[in-house]
């Protein structure tokens, strides 16, 4: 069996083909439709786009997203793409170990044991990657620029929005 290395180019390849940018990098309108805004790579839902209530959709639609493709609304309530940058204040992976990251993607639970990860996060498919691939993604270099996250991406806001619809999400505030 060929063992793939953990070089920066390989890690970047995994993050790209693993579709991390599709939801965790805000999209901007382009001539061919939405495209990732790589100036904000993996920074999650932008603070300047607050979401105050779930989207209302009619059949046959069951879900909706913001123009940035970073906030989603559906039968589960509202979910926001997390900031996966190494930012010490807003990057969610600051609280994860490599082992917790792998367990999260295997179990669909925050840090491998907490609240459920909400749709549309495709953890059942990503979790089928090898341990080496998941560890390489965890070690992947993200844009070190600080991306401030505001109320639009605050887990406490998701709790408020989802509780107003009578949904239990298990999301709890992490900020102090």
ZATI-550793 format. One record per residue (C-alpha): chain; residue in three letters; residue number from 1; x, y, z. Coordinates in pm, 1 decimal. Layout:
residues N
+-------+------+-----+----------+----------+----------+
! kette ! rest !  nr !     east !    north !       up !
+-------+------+-----+----------+----------+----------+
!     A !  Ala ! NUM !        X !        Y !        Z !
...
+-------+------+-----+----------+----------+----------+
***
This chain:
residues 176
+-------+------+-----+----------+----------+----------+
! kette ! rest !  nr !     east !    north !       up !
+-------+------+-----+----------+----------+----------+
!     A !  Unk !   1 !      0.0 !      0.0 !      0.0 !
!     A !  Unk !   2 !    128.4 !    345.7 !    -88.1 !
!     A !  Unk !   3 !    154.2 !    573.4 !    214.7 !
!     A !  Unk !   4 !     68.6 !    932.1 !    129.8 !
!     A !  Unk !   5 !    272.0 !   1199.1 !    303.3 !
!     A !  Unk !   6 !    151.2 !   1494.8 !    505.1 !
!     A !  Unk !   7 !    314.5 !   1768.3 !    298.7 !
!     A !  Unk !   8 !    150.9 !   2107.0 !    273.4 !
!     A !  Unk !   9 !     49.8 !   2039.9 !    -87.1 !
!     A !  Unk !  10 !   -114.5 !   1709.8 !     11.1 !
!     A !  Unk !  11 !   -296.9 !   1870.0 !    303.9 !
!     A !  Unk !  12 !   -417.1 !   2150.1 !     76.4 !
!     A !  Unk !  13 !   -532.6 !   1887.8 !   -173.0 !
!     A !  Unk !  14 !   -737.4 !   1709.8 !     96.8 !
!     A !  Unk !  15 !   -900.1 !   2032.2 !    219.4 !
!     A !  Unk !  16 !   -989.9 !   2123.7 !   -139.5 !
!     A !  Unk !  17 !  -1117.9 !   1784.3 !   -253.4 !
!     A !  Unk !  18 !  -1283.5 !   1727.1 !     85.4 !
!     A !  Unk !  19 !  -1500.1 !   2028.8 !     -4.1 !
!     A !  Unk !  20 !  -1417.2 !   2220.8 !    315.5 !
!     A !  Unk !  21 !  -1422.4 !   2550.4 !    124.2 !
!     A !  Unk !  22 !  -1775.0 !   2487.8 !     -8.3 !
!     A !  Unk !  23 !  -1929.7 !   2579.6 !    327.0 !
!     A !  Unk !  24 !  -1650.4 !   2716.6 !    547.3 !
!     A !  Unk !  25 !  -1524.6 !   2978.6 !    297.3 !
!     A !  Unk !  26 !  -1779.8 !   3253.8 !    226.6 !
!     A !  Unk !  27 !  -1885.9 !   3264.7 !   -138.7 !
!     A !  Unk !  28 !  -1917.4 !   3575.2 !   -352.0 !
!     A !  Unk !  29 !  -2118.0 !   3619.8 !   -671.0 !
!     A !  Unk !  30 !  -1912.3 !   3572.2 !   -984.4 !
!     A !  Unk !  31 !  -1985.3 !   3555.9 !  -1356.6 !
!     A !  Unk !  32 !  -2031.5 !   3177.6 !  -1333.8 !
!     A !  Unk !  33 !  -2225.4 !   3178.6 !  -1005.2 !
!     A !  Unk !  34 !  -2100.7 !   3160.1 !   -646.7 !
!     A !  Unk !  35 !  -1726.7 !   3121.6 !   -596.5 !
!     A !  Unk !  36 !  -1522.8 !   3091.4 !   -275.4 !
!     A !  Unk !  37 !  -1379.6 !   3421.5 !   -152.6 !
!     A !  Unk !  38 !  -1029.3 !   3293.5 !    -80.4 !
!     A !  Unk !  39 !   -940.7 !   3619.6 !     98.6 !
!     A !  Unk !  40 !  -1166.5 !   3478.5 !    374.7 !
!     A !  Unk !  41 !  -1062.8 !   3113.3 !    337.0 !
!     A !  Unk !  42 !  -1221.1 !   2883.8 !    594.5 !
!     A !  Unk !  43 !  -1338.0 !   3177.9 !    809.3 !
!     A !  Unk !  44 !  -1697.2 !   3055.5 !    842.5 !
!     A !  Unk !  45 !  -2012.0 !   3265.8 !    847.0 !
!     A !  Unk !  46 !  -1932.0 !   3642.1 !    826.2 !
!     A !  Unk !  47 !  -2027.8 !   3862.9 !   1119.7 !
!     A !  Unk !  48 !  -2173.6 !   4127.7 !    889.9 !
!     A !  Unk !  49 !  -2452.8 !   3895.7 !    770.8 !
!     A !  Unk !  50 !  -2672.4 !   3836.5 !   1075.9 !
!     A !  Unk !  51 !  -2939.5 !   3568.8 !   1055.9 !
!     A !  Unk !  52 !  -3229.4 !   3654.8 !   1282.9 !
!     A !  Unk !  53 !  -3476.0 !   3375.1 !   1198.2 !
!     A !  Unk !  54 !  -3495.8 !   3053.1 !    998.0 !
!     A !  Unk !  55 !  -3581.5 !   3085.8 !    631.6 !
!     A !  Unk !  56 !  -3936.6 !   3009.7 !    528.5 !
!     A !  Unk !  57 !  -3952.6 !   2774.8 !    230.7 !
!     A !  Unk !  58 !  -4244.2 !   2604.2 !     59.9 !
!     A !  Unk !  59 !  -4264.6 !   2256.4 !    -87.0 !
!     A !  Unk !  60 !  -4089.0 !   2097.8 !   -255.8 !
!     A !  Unk !  61 !  -3803.6 !   2294.3 !    -91.7 !
!     A !  Unk !  62 !  -3682.6 !   2183.8 !    250.7 !
!     A !  Unk !  63 !  -3375.5 !   2402.3 !    305.6 !
!     A !  Unk !  64 !  -3229.7 !   2742.9 !    224.4 !
!     A !  Unk !  65 !  -2888.8 !   2909.1 !    250.1 !
!     A !  Unk !  66 !  -2747.6 !   3258.4 !    264.0 !
!     A !  Unk !  67 !  -2579.3 !   3400.9 !    -46.3 !
!     A !  Unk !  68 !  -2241.0 !   3324.9 !    112.3 !
!     A !  Unk !  69 !  -2336.7 !   2955.2 !    152.6 !
!     A !  Unk !  70 !  -2225.6 !   2978.8 !    517.0 !
!     A !  Unk !  71 !  -2561.2 !   2968.8 !    699.7 !
!     A !  Unk !  72 !  -2826.7 !   2705.6 !    637.3 !
!     A !  Unk !  73 !  -3188.4 !   2672.3 !    743.2 !
!     A !  Unk !  74 !  -3399.4 !   2358.3 !    730.4 !
!     A !  Unk !  75 !  -3609.3 !   2122.5 !    940.8 !
!     A !  Unk !  76 !  -3322.9 !   2104.6 !   1194.6 !
!     A !  Unk !  77 !  -3329.7 !   2482.6 !   1250.4 !
!     A !  Unk !  78 !  -3036.3 !   2708.1 !   1157.3 !
!     A !  Unk !  79 !  -2670.0 !   2613.3 !   1131.0 !
!     A !  Unk !  80 !  -2364.8 !   2828.0 !   1068.6 !
!     A !  Unk !  81 !  -2034.1 !   2728.7 !    911.5 !
!     A !  Unk !  82 !  -1758.8 !   2735.8 !   1170.3 !
!     A !  Unk !  83 !  -1440.8 !   2938.7 !   1144.7 !
!     A !  Unk !  84 !  -1167.3 !   2681.3 !   1074.0 !
!     A !  Unk !  85 !   -881.7 !   2931.5 !   1075.4 !
!     A !  Unk !  86 !   -620.6 !   2918.6 !   1354.3 !
!     A !  Unk !  87 !   -758.2 !   3242.2 !   1500.5 !
!     A !  Unk !  88 !   -716.3 !   3219.1 !   1881.6 !
!     A !  Unk !  89 !  -1046.6 !   3399.2 !   1949.7 !
!     A !  Unk !  90 !  -1287.2 !   3271.7 !   1683.9 !
!     A !  Unk !  91 !  -1134.8 !   2961.4 !   1523.5 !
!     A !  Unk !  92 !  -1323.4 !   2658.9 !   1660.4 !
!     A !  Unk !  93 !  -1032.1 !   2419.6 !   1613.6 !
!     A !  Unk !  94 !   -836.3 !   2607.1 !   1883.0 !
!     A !  Unk !  95 !  -1021.1 !   2388.9 !   2134.5 !
!     A !  Unk !  96 !   -960.7 !   2058.1 !   1953.0 !
!     A !  Unk !  97 !   -686.4 !   1801.2 !   1972.1 !
!     A !  Unk !  98 !   -605.3 !   1595.3 !   1665.5 !
!     A !  Unk !  99 !   -777.8 !   1296.1 !   1828.3 !
!     A !  Unk ! 100 !  -1094.3 !   1499.4 !   1898.8 !
!     A !  Unk ! 101 !  -1100.7 !   1623.4 !   1539.1 !
!     A !  Unk ! 102 !  -1087.5 !   1267.0 !   1405.7 !
!     A !  Unk ! 103 !  -1353.8 !   1151.7 !   1655.9 !
!     A !  Unk ! 104 !  -1576.4 !   1445.8 !   1559.3 !
!     A !  Unk ! 105 !  -1574.6 !   1344.8 !   1195.7 !
!     A !  Unk ! 106 !  -1628.3 !    979.1 !   1282.6 !
!     A !  Unk ! 107 !  -1917.2 !   1033.1 !   1528.7 !
!     A !  Unk ! 108 !  -2084.1 !   1354.5 !   1411.4 !
!     A !  Unk ! 109 !  -2047.0 !   1501.7 !   1760.3 !
!     A !  Unk ! 110 !  -1859.4 !   1816.0 !   1863.3 !
!     A !  Unk ! 111 !  -1513.8 !   1711.7 !   1988.9 !
!     A !  Unk ! 112 !  -1627.3 !   1353.1 !   1939.3 !
!     A !  Unk ! 113 !  -1861.5 !   1354.4 !   2238.9 !
!     A !  Unk ! 114 !  -2064.6 !   1677.3 !   2262.1 !
!     A !  Unk ! 115 !  -2356.5 !   1821.0 !   2073.6 !
!     A !  Unk ! 116 !  -2453.2 !   1686.4 !   1732.4 !
!     A !  Unk ! 117 !  -2303.3 !   1850.2 !   1426.2 !
!     A !  Unk ! 118 !  -2589.8 !   2001.6 !   1229.1 !
!     A !  Unk ! 119 !  -2661.8 !   1964.5 !    857.6 !
!     A !  Unk ! 120 !  -2536.3 !   2024.7 !    597.8 !
!     A !  Unk ! 121 !  -2198.9 !   1910.5 !    741.0 !
!     A !  Unk ! 122 !  -2124.6 !   1587.4 !    551.5 !
!     A !  Unk ! 123 !  -1943.6 !   1418.2 !    840.9 !
!     A !  Unk ! 124 !  -2073.4 !   1067.1 !    751.0 !
!     A !  Unk ! 125 !  -1878.0 !   1082.3 !    422.8 !
!     A !  Unk ! 126 !  -1575.3 !   1278.9 !    541.6 !
!     A !  Unk ! 127 !  -1554.5 !   1043.7 !    839.3 !
!     A !  Unk ! 128 !  -1483.2 !    757.8 !    600.3 !
!     A !  Unk ! 129 !  -1141.7 !    906.7 !    518.1 !
!     A !  Unk ! 130 !   -840.7 !    732.6 !    668.1 !
!     A !  Unk ! 131 !   -705.5 !    845.0 !   1005.6 !
!     A !  Unk ! 132 !   -393.1 !    970.9 !    826.4 !
!     A !  Unk ! 133 !   -603.8 !   1182.1 !    588.0 !
!     A !  Unk ! 134 !   -814.4 !   1329.0 !    869.2 !
!     A !  Unk ! 135 !   -500.6 !   1406.3 !   1069.5 !
!     A !  Unk ! 136 !   -351.7 !   1574.2 !    762.8 !
!     A !  Unk ! 137 !   -664.2 !   1789.0 !    725.3 !
!     A !  Unk ! 138 !   -641.3 !   1885.5 !   1092.9 !
!     A !  Unk ! 139 !   -277.8 !   1987.6 !   1041.1 !
!     A !  Unk ! 140 !   -367.8 !   2176.4 !    723.5 !
!     A !  Unk ! 141 !   -241.4 !   2532.3 !    707.5 !
!     A !  Unk ! 142 !   -529.6 !   2776.3 !    717.1 !
!     A !  Unk ! 143 !   -514.3 !   3147.0 !    648.5 !
!     A !  Unk ! 144 !   -365.2 !   3290.9 !    969.2 !
!     A !  Unk ! 145 !   -533.1 !   3628.1 !    920.8 !
!     A !  Unk ! 146 !   -777.0 !   3704.0 !   1193.8 !
!     A !  Unk ! 147 !  -1141.6 !   3689.0 !   1089.9 !
!     A !  Unk ! 148 !  -1374.4 !   3841.2 !   1344.7 !
!     A !  Unk ! 149 !  -1698.5 !   3651.1 !   1387.1 !
!     A !  Unk ! 150 !  -2005.9 !   3824.2 !   1517.8 !
!     A !  Unk ! 151 !  -2362.3 !   3742.6 !   1614.1 !
!     A !  Unk ! 152 !  -2434.0 !   3584.5 !   1277.0 !
!     A !  Unk ! 153 !  -2207.9 !   3292.4 !   1361.0 !
!     A !  Unk ! 154 !  -2250.1 !   3276.2 !   1736.3 !
!     A !  Unk ! 155 !  -2369.9 !   2933.7 !   1855.0 !
!     A !  Unk ! 156 !  -2580.9 !   3112.2 !   2117.7 !
!     A !  Unk ! 157 !  -2774.0 !   3278.6 !   1836.1 !
!     A !  Unk ! 158 !  -2838.7 !   2940.9 !   1674.3 !
!     A !  Unk ! 159 !  -2980.2 !   2819.6 !   2007.3 !
!     A !  Unk ! 160 !  -3210.3 !   3120.6 !   2027.0 !
!     A !  Unk ! 161 !  -3329.9 !   3086.5 !   1666.7 !
!     A !  Unk ! 162 !  -3382.8 !   2711.5 !   1693.0 !
!     A !  Unk ! 163 !  -3556.0 !   2725.1 !   2031.4 !
!     A !  Unk ! 164 !  -3797.8 !   2983.1 !   1893.2 !
!     A !  Unk ! 165 !  -3907.1 !   2712.7 !   1648.4 !
!     A !  Unk ! 166 !  -3930.4 !   2451.3 !   1923.7 !
!     A !  Unk ! 167 !  -3623.2 !   2260.2 !   1806.8 !
!     A !  Unk ! 168 !  -3363.5 !   2117.8 !   2041.3 !
!     A !  Unk ! 169 !  -3018.9 !   2143.3 !   1883.5 !
!     A !  Unk ! 170 !  -2783.3 !   2088.0 !   2170.1 !
!     A !  Unk ! 171 !  -2587.2 !   2395.4 !   2061.1 !
!     A !  Unk ! 172 !  -2452.3 !   2583.4 !   2357.4 !
!     A !  Unk ! 173 !  -2269.5 !   2915.5 !   2376.8 !
!     A !  Unk ! 174 !  -1890.6 !   2887.0 !   2387.0 !
!     A !  Unk ! 175 !  -1801.5 !   3251.9 !   2424.6 !
!     A !  Unk ! 176 !  -1750.3 !   3425.9 !   2753.1 !
+-------+------+-----+----------+----------+----------+
***
